[in-house]
Amino acid sequence: MKASLASDMLVNYFNIQKVMWEPFIETWDFKLDVIRTQSQSSFLNTSAVTDIHLTSTPQLNLNLTVPGIEVHN
């Protein structure tokens, strides 16, 4: 089995002090590949191996601010 997902992600939080939405994670493009292989041994035991690959060309930008941290408390 092989599955691939290509997407972009953006996460905002509500800054109650400024009464506006602010970015926590800026727009980030990524690709996720999942490959599951099944093998059989001579004793009919089956084992599965799952490989997960996350790749991205742009860097992941996180914005950590005091109001953003207070939202999670």
N, C-alpha and C positions, 0 to 999 in steps of 0.2 A: 504494500500500500504506500502511496506517495501523495502528499498533500502540500500545497503551497498557498501562501497568503501574502499579498503585497498590499500595503496600506500606508496611510499617514495618520498620525495621532496628534491631537492638540488637547490639552487639559487646562481649564480655567477654574479659578475659585473666586468667590464673591468677597471683596474687601469691604467690610461693613463701615470702616472709617472713611473711605473715599466714596462709598455707595456706588461701586462699579466693579465689573469683572476684570480680573487681571490674570495673565498667563502664569501657570505653574510649570507646564511643559510646553515649550514652543513647538511649532509644527515640525514633525520628525517623520521622515520616510523610512520604512523598513520592509524587509522581506523575511518571512518565516517559512522554513521548509521542514516537514516532518516525513521521515522515511522509516517504515517498519518492515523488517525482513524476518521471515519465518524460516528456520532451518530444521531439518530432521536428522537425527543421528541414526546410527545403525540399530539402536535399541528402540526405535520408534518414539523416543522422547523428543518432544518439540520444544524449541526455545525461540523466543522472539527478541529481537534487538531493535530498539527505537533510537534513531538519531534525530536530534533537533538542532537546527542551524538558524540562528538569528543574525542577519546581516543588514548593515546600513552604511551608506556612504556619508551622509551628513552627521555631524556630531549631535548628541542628545543634550539639549540645553534645559536645565532645571533652574527655576527662579525661586530661591529660598528667601523669604522675607518674614519679618516678625508677624505681621498680620496673617500671612499664609500659614505660619506655624500655629498661631492662636486659633485658627479655624478648626484644627484637628484636636484641640484640647477640650 
